[in-house]
Amino acid sequence: GAEELELLERLLGLPGGNKYGVPVLQTNNGPGLTGLMTIAAHLVRQARKEQLLGSTAEEKAVVQQWLEYRVTRVNGGSSKEDTRTILKDLNMHLEDKVYLAGNIFTLADILMYYGLHHIMVDLTVQEKEKYLNVSRWFNHIQHYPGVRQHLSNVVFIKNRLYTNAH
């Protein structure tokens, strides 16, 4: 959580220096904020990049849904079976979408990318091909300006990502 929030701060162009422990953000005025998604949404608002939370009511709900999925499923999922389920869910969802919330890049894409990075790094070429929509999405997000930062570049075989497998 803490590392992701620091990455998000840099991506949003906010001055660093916030200290994150268990994800608690101590703001100058008011009580501390707790929880990865609460703090992430606060940072987005602080950076005046509210469009990352969705524009329409429906987009906002979809972004929220994927942020919850990220915290409950991706953070909670530790077994091989959990990982397969997550990748299968995402692969189906991304079948006809560029981003998790449809056609707009949001906080859900950023935090899902950070949450899945360690999983995607370890996938074999065959697994990446099996979850083609996830691979396409992940590759797109890792090349989105400012997102990847110091995280390693995950290599995909390009000619398979964008053509229909026969």
Sequence and secondary structure as in RCSB ss.txt:
>XXXX:A:sequence
GAEELELLERLLGLPGGNKYGVPVLQTNNGPGLTGLMTIAAHLVRQARKEQLLGSTAEEKAVVQQWLEYRVTRVN
GGSSKEDTRTILKDLNMHLEDKVYLAGNIFTLADILMYYGLHHIMVDLTVQEKEKYLNVSRWFNHIQHYPGVRQH
LSNVVFIKNRLYTNAH
>XXXX:A:secstr
 HHHHHHHHHHHT       SSSEE  SSSS EESHHHHHHHHHHHTT GGGG SSHHHHHHHHHHHHHIIIIIT
T  SHHHHHHHHHHHHHHGGG SBTTBSS  HHHHHHHHHHHHHHHH  HHHHHHTHHHHHHHHHHHTSTTTSTT
S      HHHHSS   
